[in-house]
Amino acid sequence: MGKRESRTSLVTKEAARSSRRWFLLDVEGKTLGRVAGEVARILRGKHKVTFTPHIDCGDGVVIVNASKIRVTGKKEGQKVYRHYTGFMGGMREIPYRVMQARKPAFILWHAVKGMMPKTKLARAQMKRLRIEGGGQHQLCAQQPVALEI
């Protein structure tokens, strides 16, 4: 490999897309942070020997039972999700328990997003994350492989 050649000649975008697989995770009773870290690793493609930081070589992830994920310690009573509406005094705070009841998928999505790099590539990789609150999913055509964490 010459001085000017890059690793992209070894791993092309087409090869990365053709080897893309989908994984199915059942997160019932699992810890939020540990699951989020593993999902971020799979989305980026760090579990493959052909991992290249600037190429999208990651796989897709389908998560079921997101409403049954757990947190450790006092986080269930103390964790707060904040967002700003854009108006004066528009800071909104939603406690973990309320978010768990309203949008259980958002909790896991938010945790995974925080563990991804803040780049265009990571935003594209996050599109391959599907989260279902219950035990059923609609991605049977992708033939996801069950993965145990």
Secondary structure as a PSIPRED ss2 file (coil, helix, strand):
# PSIPRED VFORMAT (PSIPRED V4.0)

   1 M C   1.000  0.000  0.000
   2 G C   1.000  0.000  0.000
   3 K C   1.000  0.000  0.000
   4 R C   1.000  0.000  0.000
   5 E C   1.000  0.000  0.000
   6 S C   1.000  0.000  0.000
   7 R H   0.000  1.000  0.000
   8 T H   0.000  1.000  0.000
   9 S H   0.000  1.000  0.000
  10 L C   1.000  0.000  0.000
  11 V C   1.000  0.000  0.000
  12 T C   1.000  0.000  0.000
  13 K H   0.000  1.000  0.000
  14 E H   0.000  1.000  0.000
  15 A H   0.000  1.000  0.000
  16 A H   0.000  1.000  0.000
  17 R H   0.000  1.000  0.000
  18 S H   0.000  1.000  0.000
  19 S C   1.000  0.000  0.000
  20 R C   1.000  0.000  0.000
  21 R C   1.000  0.000  0.000
  22 W E   0.000  0.000  1.000
  23 F E   0.000  0.000  1.000
  24 L E   0.000  0.000  1.000
  25 L E   0.000  0.000  1.000
  26 D E   0.000  0.000  1.000
  27 V C   1.000  0.000  0.000
  28 E C   1.000  0.000  0.000
  29 G C   1.000  0.000  0.000
  30 K C   1.000  0.000  0.000
  31 T E   0.000  0.000  1.000
  32 L H   0.000  1.000  0.000
  33 G H   0.000  1.000  0.000
  34 R H   0.000  1.000  0.000
  35 V H   0.000  1.000  0.000
  36 A H   0.000  1.000  0.000
  37 G H   0.000  1.000  0.000
  38 E H   0.000  1.000  0.000
  39 V H   0.000  1.000  0.000
  40 A H   0.000  1.000  0.000
  41 R H   0.000  1.000  0.000
  42 I H   0.000  1.000  0.000
  43 L H   0.000  1.000  0.000
  44 R H   0.000  1.000  0.000
  45 G C   1.000  0.000  0.000
  46 K C   1.000  0.000  0.000
  47 H C   1.000  0.000  0.000
  48 K C   1.000  0.000  0.000
  49 V C   1.000  0.000  0.000
  50 T C   1.000  0.000  0.000
  51 F C   1.000  0.000  0.000
  52 T C   1.000  0.000  0.000
  53 P C   1.000  0.000  0.000
  54 H C   1.000  0.000  0.000
  55 I C   1.000  0.000  0.000
  56 D C   1.000  0.000  0.000
  57 C C   1.000  0.000  0.000
  58 G C   1.000  0.000  0.000
  59 D C   1.000  0.000  0.000
  60 G E   0.000  0.000  1.000
  61 V E   0.000  0.000  1.000
  62 V E   0.000  0.000  1.000
  63 I E   0.000  0.000  1.000
  64 V E   0.000  0.000  1.000
  65 N C   1.000  0.000  0.000
  66 A H   0.000  1.000  0.000
  67 S H   0.000  1.000  0.000
  68 K H   0.000  1.000  0.000
  69 I C   1.000  0.000  0.000
  70 R E   0.000  0.000  1.000
  71 V C   1.000  0.000  0.000
  72 T C   1.000  0.000  0.000
  73 G C   1.000  0.000  0.000
  74 K C   1.000  0.000  0.000
  75 K H   0.000  1.000  0.000
  76 E H   0.000  1.000  0.000
  77 G H   0.000  1.000  0.000
  78 Q H   0.000  1.000  0.000
  79 K C   1.000  0.000  0.000
  80 V E   0.000  0.000  1.000
  81 Y E   0.000  0.000  1.000
  82 R E   0.000  0.000  1.000
  83 H E   0.000  0.000  1.000
  84 Y E   0.000  0.000  1.000
  85 T C   1.000  0.000  0.000
  86 G C   1.000  0.000  0.000
  87 F C   1.000  0.000  0.000
  88 M C   1.000  0.000  0.000
  89 G C   1.000  0.000  0.000
  90 G C   1.000  0.000  0.000
  91 M E   0.000  0.000  1.000
  92 R E   0.000  0.000  1.000
  93 E E   0.000  0.000  1.000
  94 I E   0.000  0.000  1.000
  95 P E   0.000  0.000  1.000
  96 Y H   0.000  1.000  0.000
  97 R H   0.000  1.000  0.000
  98 V H   0.000  1.000  0.000
  99 M H   0.000  1.000  0.000
 100 Q H   0.000  1.000  0.000
 101 A H   0.000  1.000  0.000
 102 R H   0.000  1.000  0.000
 103 K C   1.000  0.000  0.000
 104 P H   0.000  1.000  0.000
 105 A H   0.000  1.000  0.000
 106 F H   0.000  1.000  0.000
 107 I H   0.000  1.000  0.000
 108 L H   0.000  1.000  0.000
 109 W H   0.000  1.000  0.000
 110 H H   0.000  1.000  0.000
 111 A H   0.000  1.000  0.000
 112 V H   0.000  1.000  0.000
 113 K H   0.000  1.000  0.000
 114 G H   0.000  1.000  0.000
 115 M H   0.000  1.000  0.000
 116 M C   1.000  0.000  0.000
 117 P C   1.000  0.000  0.000
 118 K C   1.000  0.000  0.000
 119 T C   1.000  0.000  0.000
 120 K H   0.000  1.000  0.000
 121 L H   0.000  1.000  0.000
 122 A H   0.000  1.000  0.000
 123 R H   0.000  1.000  0.000
 124 A H   0.000  1.000  0.000
 125 Q H   0.000  1.000  0.000
 126 M H   0.000  1.000  0.000
 127 K C   1.000  0.000  0.000
 128 R C   1.000  0.000  0.000
 129 L E   0.000  0.000  1.000
 130 R E   0.000  0.000  1.000
 131 I E   0.000  0.000  1.000
 132 E C   1.000  0.000  0.000
 133 G C   1.000  0.000  0.000
 134 G C   1.000  0.000  0.000
 135 G C   1.000  0.000  0.000
 136 Q C   1.000  0.000  0.000
 137 H C   1.000  0.000  0.000
 138 Q C   1.000  0.000  0.000
 139 L C   1.000  0.000  0.000
 140 C H   0.000  1.000  0.000
 141 A H   0.000  1.000  0.000
 142 Q H   0.000  1.000  0.000
 143 Q C   1.000  0.000  0.000
 144 P C   1.000  0.000  0.000
 145 V E   0.000  0.000  1.000
 146 A E   0.000  0.000  1.000
 147 L E   0.000  0.000  1.000
 148 E C   1.000  0.000  0.000
 149 I C   1.000  0.000  0.000
